[in-house]
């Protein structure tokens, strides 16, 4: 693949003079976005005129006036103004990405000008998956971070608090609109760092179903668990494409479970998962299909309870249902198969 053409950066525009030229929806949107970022916006609903960029830090030419664009480019260079000429990449110092905004959280998406349609499509997908609760969650995290820093909590202990916040019900409570309960839970997690409680170092084990093979048939919860795992204990039959959804630094442990091949014993798997969780790791036990259907999931849950390790289960799509479905065969059909 070719190298990215642009360097991604977020600019602090508070109090800086920014200029928007032109009229219409695009110009309106650019001016509104700059204003929201705290910029002092000079709006001219016309093509470029000499002197427009005097003292400007950043400018957008959305006028569509071809004759004025060259002059705008020359003045921007003279004034050291960062210029964007809408839809004319060779006259731009910068291009505007597609942005997902969730309060203080902003996700910028760029295709380096190759396909604005693709950037907009990716933005729409992310917007559908990540709701406004992420912005409120970032604000909660920010308040906790500032309090921990003021109290001189060590960096490693801070990181454990952030991990526990991310794995807790704080985000779900914010999604449900219960900000008071979310703040109370966040405070309780934060206070553990003040007391130096050993429980802060305890991770958890997640039994997740990897589905029938195709990564697109994973549940959203399973994808989230894989993406957040420190360690993944996976069966040999789990598709490599599913494993690639993990973090780059996640540790992979292939436990086997393929007929006719050597496997790690169940007792060893249980002990290794409990040890990793005791070190504070988020452990995902990834199984083909559903963890409770020929997966020894019940045994592993019992073993974690015995070891005092937090454990939860994410169901998966069983091949018992998905394989017939892929072949167009319903496992139940009125008048043919009633059970």
LINVEN-V12568 format. One record per pair of residues at least 6 apart in sequence whose ideal C-beta (glycine too) atoms are under 6 Angstrom apart, sorted by the first residue. I is the first residue (numbers start at 1). GAP is how many residues later the second one is. Records with the same first field share a line. If there is no record, write none. Layout:
I=GAP, GAP
This chain:
4=108
5=107
6=106
13=24, 25, 26
14=24
16=23, 41
17=23, 38, 39, 40
18=16, 21, 23, 40
19=23, 33, 34, 37, 40
20=7, 10, 11, 23, 40
21=23, 27, 40, 42
22=40, 41
23=22
26=36, 60
27=35
30=30
31=10, 12
34=7
35=6
47=16, 18, 21
48=20, 23, 24
53=6, 22, 23, 26, 28
56=25
58=24
59=22, 24
60=24
61=11, 24
62=24
69=16, 22
73=18
76=7
82=11, 12
83=10
84=8, 10
85=6, 7
89=24
95=18
97=11, 12, 13
98=11, 21, 22, 25
99=7, 9
100=7, 23, 26, 27
102=30, 32, 33
103=32
104=34
105=29, 30, 33
107=19
109=10, 13, 14
111=7, 8
133=38, 41, 42
136=38
137=34, 37
140=46
144=42, 46
148=10
153=40
157=36
160=40
161=29, 32
164=25
165=24
170=12, 15, 16
173=8, 9
174=8
192=8
201=79
203=74, 77, 78, 79
204=73, 106
205=68, 72, 78, 99, 104, 106
206=19, 78, 106
207=78, 84, 90, 106
208=14, 17, 76, 78, 106
209=81, 82, 106, 107
210=28, 32, 76, 78
211=6, 7, 105, 106
212=105, 107, 110
213=26
215=26, 27
217=100
221=93
222=92
225=59, 89
226=19, 20
228=54
229=21, 53, 55
230=51, 52
231=20, 45, 50, 52
232=14, 18, 20, 52, 54
233=20, 22, 52
234=52
235=22, 52, 53
236=20, 21, 22
237=51
238=48, 50
255=9, 14
256=6, 7, 8
257=6
270=33
273=10
274=33, 35
276=7
277=6, 32
287=8
289=27, 29, 30
290=25, 26, 28
291=6, 22
293=25
301=10
304=7
324=7
